[in-house]
């Protein structure tokens, strides 16, 4: 894409609201990067080239993919962003913007979107399979819903585990005879607080 080239249209499968959102996010950032206006349309079938296609237009697009697996491919004038789920396809969008077009997501309120006279991607054929099913983060930035930050950093796994919250019902009875496992408050008293334990206790 460039100042002397018409923006490539972006398409998503008809009826797929999450893919529509992903396509609109991509259009917005491609616009910020280039200054051009990218159109987003629904389509029953994979449109003719040139096109940027966000979503699985045919069942084969998702074959062999599980969880958060996604693909970025250039095929016969089409840039294809497919994945095992709508979240995986959102990851494909953000990975494209970050890895190949220079965007950076610093926090839920700060980002870098470098203006470029011409946008280009290589002849991609990338399959990304997250090595961990659990890769969620626990901090204020991640918990913020502003600007979809946790998705931008590919930070929501398919497996969830809440740690000490799960231990609370198992250890409450034990803590009555072993108060050393309880956290100590500002007054120096070890007291059950329905959440935390002292993991340094022998």
PyMOL commands that set and color helices and strands:
alter all, ss='L'
color gray80, all
select helices_A, chain A and resi 17-34+59-62+86-100+140-143+146-152+164-177+179-181
alter helices_A, ss='H'
color red, helices_A
select strands_A, chain A and resi 10-13+40-43+51-54+70-75+78-83+104-105+111-112+125-128
alter strands_A, ss='S'
color yellow, strands_A
deselect
rebuild
show_as cartoon
